[in-house]
Amino acid sequence: MIDTRIDVYCTDKNKNVDGYIINVNRGKFLEVAINTVKVKMAFEAKHAHYVGNMAGYEFIVKDRDLPDEQREYARKR
């Protein structure tokens, strides 16, 4: 689970950046490392995505973009 690469969308720059999963509790929060900075993202059920902020920028990861192993891990809990 740790160090799994994932695309993180920056809404302010309209582009994807590389992120690495640090921690996930599906449906609640997601923590990713972007350029060595940890970003905690809260789950928004209405849009089914995780949202977080860093350095004045907003970042989004869609729940469906989480790797399959993350989803399987969450279902077992």
Buried (B, 14 or more C-beta within 10 A) or exposed (E): EEEBEBEBBBEEEEEEBEBBBBEBEBEEBBBBBBEEEEBBBEBEEEEEBBBBEBEEBBBBBEBEBBBEEBEEBBEEE
